[in-house]
Amino acid sequence: MPALLVARVTLKDPEKFQEYAAKAGPIMAEFGGEPLFRAKADKNLTGGGDDHQTTGIFKFPSLEKVDEWYASQAYQSLLALRDEAADIKMISYEMMG
């Protein structure tokens, strides 16, 4: 069943984030991941305490492919750069119906 990866991003260093994204995208594609959209946060309509700046949503063929991508040596090698570039909260979802 298809899966989604939602990444909520708060930038620390926009230049490093561009470098990270340029490297992470092709690795994601190797596992069937494709970007659906990226959007800039406007405001919280409910709840509070969520201060991320942008959200990206990516579609994968399955949750297994999300896990394989995340655990891959190629992606793991980007973690230091990712953490210097931004605070990113990633959540995977299995699509329903």
C-alpha positions, 0 to 999 in steps of 0.5 A, a space after each residue: 500500500 502506498 505511503 506518505 512521508 511528511 517532513 516539517 522543517 525549521 531552517 537553521 542554515 538555508 544554504 546548507 538546507 539547499 545542499 541537503 535537499 539536492 543530495 537527499 532527493 536523488 536518494 529518495 528517488 532510488 526508493 520510489 520516493 517522489 515529492 508531492 508538494 512543499 508549502 510554507 506555514 502560515 499560522 496555526 488554526 488550532 493547537 499551539 507550540 508548532 513553530 515549523 516553517 515549511 512542510 514537505 510531503 513525499 509519496 513512496 510505494 510502501 512503508 517498507 520503502 520509506 524505512 529502507 530509504 531512511 536506513 540506507 547508508 546513502 541517506 544516513 551519510 547525510 544526517 550530520 548535514 541535515 541536522 546542521 541545516 534544519 530541525 526536521 520532524 519526519 512522520 511516515 503514514 500508510 495511505 488508507 483506501 
